[in-house]
C-alpha cells in the first residue's frame, strides 16, 4: 500500500489541548552501552547487528532442554499517540528498530522488544531480559525499517529505503518540509545509518553450563510435506500456479500479506476452481489475523478442503511493503512473506502436482486492456461453432464513499453499480449476451472499488461485439486510489476456454460486414440531420433499430422514413413506440419490424444540440455506437 509521500508517512498535529490531554513521552538520559562493550568474557551464541544493507536479519536456534536465554538489545522507538489505526495500536508499531523471537514450529511470538520493556532515549532504547524457553526450535529477528520522532505537539515517521535508486527520495522531501521545525532533521539519514551500523542489534547468550544445548540453523525453519512455497516475495510480484488434485484432500495454507479496513487487501492470495472460476479460498481481512508489526500485516493460517479437480493458485503484491523494503514494521515471520501450501501427510502430497499455468494466453480472441480515463473500446469476433469462453475483466465500482477519522471508517456508502466495466452483445440482435455486474465480481486487490469478473460463458455460432467503458477517473496509468493487482490487464480479455478450443473457429468481425444492412446511419453527433435513400424491389418487412433521446413524451433525437414519391411519412420514431435503452432515462430505443411497400424511401435521423454520440450530457445508452438508425432485411 503506497503512502501519499513516497517512502514516507508524516503526521503533524499541533494543538495545546492535545498536548495537555495526552502528555508527551519524556526520554531518559541513559547512555546505552553496546553489549560488545560489556565484559568480553560473555559468549553470545547469536549476534544480529549492522543493518546498513539489510533492514531485517534473522537466524534460528534449537534447544534440547529447557534453557534460560539472556537477551541484550538496543533499538529505537517513539510513542505515537496519533496512530494510523487509533484504538488498534500494537506495541511493536512504536518501535522502529527492535528485535523479537518466535517459535519456529508454530510461528507464534515468544518475546519481543517494546516500549514497555526498553528504556532510554528514542534512538537508544535498551533492553536486558531473561526468558525461560522449553526444548524446541526458535527464530530471532531484528528489524530497523525506518525512523520516527515524537513530542507532545507532533509525530512524524520516515521509511528508510535501502535500495540505491530510492533511498534519498523520501528524505529530501521530508527534510525540506520539517526543516522548519527541527534543524537536526537534515542529519537524520546519516544518524540512522550510524546507529544501524554500530549501535542497534540483539545479542543472545546462555550460561556456560547450558551452551551445549544450543544449535544454530538458518531461518526460517522449513516445514515438512510442503507442496509449494512462494515466500520472500518483493514488490509487484505475481505468482500463478496450476494445482492438479487427484484425490479429495485437505491442505494447510500459511500466508502472510498486507491489508486494511473492511476488505482492502494489497498483498494476498486466492485459489480458483478452473472449471467453474469460483474462488474456493481467498485471503481476506475477515479470515486473517494480525501478523505482528504494523497493523496492516495479516496472516492466514488454516486448512482448506480441495475436492478432486484442477485449481489455480494466485498470490500478488502491490508496489510497496514487502521483503524488498518494509515501509512499516514487518510481520513477525518476515522471511515467509507470501504463501505456503502444506500437505497433511506424504500420501496427500503425492496426490498433488503443480505446473506453471495454462495456455489461455494463446487462446485470446479479443483483448481491450490498459483502458484509460473516458475510454470507450470495442472489437468484434465471429464464432463458427458453439464455444465456451473465459472472460477476464477488471473494472471499478462506483459511488463508494468512505469517511475515516484516525484511520477508522465512520461512514460508508456503497451502491451496486460499476463505473468502469465491459459487456458483449450479439451483433445481429444487439442484445447483451454478457455483462460485467458488481454482484458477480471479486475484489481485484488494492482499493476496495477495484473489481474482477472471472467467468465462463458459452455462446452459439454468430457475430459478437465486445465493449469496454471507463468514466473520468481511476483507470490505467492514472489511479486515484490503490491500483488493482494486475493493472496491465485493466479492461476486458476474452479467451477460448475449452480444452479442444481452436482459433481456427474464430474470426475477426466488423459491423460493415453485415450483409443484411439496408441503410445505416450511426454515431450521429449533436445538431445533425442525416438522411439516406434506399429502394425496395418488392413489398417486405424490415427491421428498424434506432436509438435516440426522448424527454417528457417527446423525442429530441429520432428517426423517420418518408416515401420519396409522395413525401408521406410512412414511419416515425415516437416516445410511446420506444423503450428504455439503458443509461439515462431519456435514452430511447425502437427495435421492431415494420412493413414497407415496394418503392423508393428516404430515412432521416435528426439530433438537437445536446446529448448525442461522444458528447453525452448524461449516462449514454447501452448500445451507444448505434445512436442513429439502422434498417435490416428481415430474416
Secondary structure, DSSP 8 states (H G I E B T S, - for coil): ---SBTTEEEE----HHHHHHH------------GGGS-TTS-EEEEEE--SS-SEEEEEEEESS-EEEEEEEEEEE---TT-TTTT---GGGGEEEEEEEEETTT--EEEE--SSS-BS-TT-EEEEEEEEE-SEEEEEEEEE-EEEEE-SS-EEEEE---STTTTTHHHHHHHHHHTTT-GGGGGHHHHHHHHHHHT-EEEEE--GGGGGGEEEE-SS---SSEEEEEES--TT-EEEEEEEESS-EEEEEEEEEEEETTTEEEEEEEEEETTT--EEEE--GGG-EE-SSSTTEEEEEEEEEE-SEEEEEEEE--SSSBTTB-SS---TTGGG-EEEEEESSHHHHHTEEEES--SGGGGEEEEEES--TT-EEEEEEEESS-EEEEEEEEEEE-S-EEEEETTEEEEEE--S-EEEEEEEEETTT--EEEE--GGG-EE-SSSTTEEEEEEEEEE-SEEEEEEEE--SSSBTTB-SS---TTGGGBEEEEEE-STT--GGGEEEE-GGG-TTEEEEE-S--TT-EEEEEEEESS-EEEEEEEEEEEETTEEEEEEEEEETTT--EEEE--STT-EE-SSSTTEEEEEEEEEE-SEEEEEEEE--SSSBTTB-SS---TTGGGBEEEEEE--
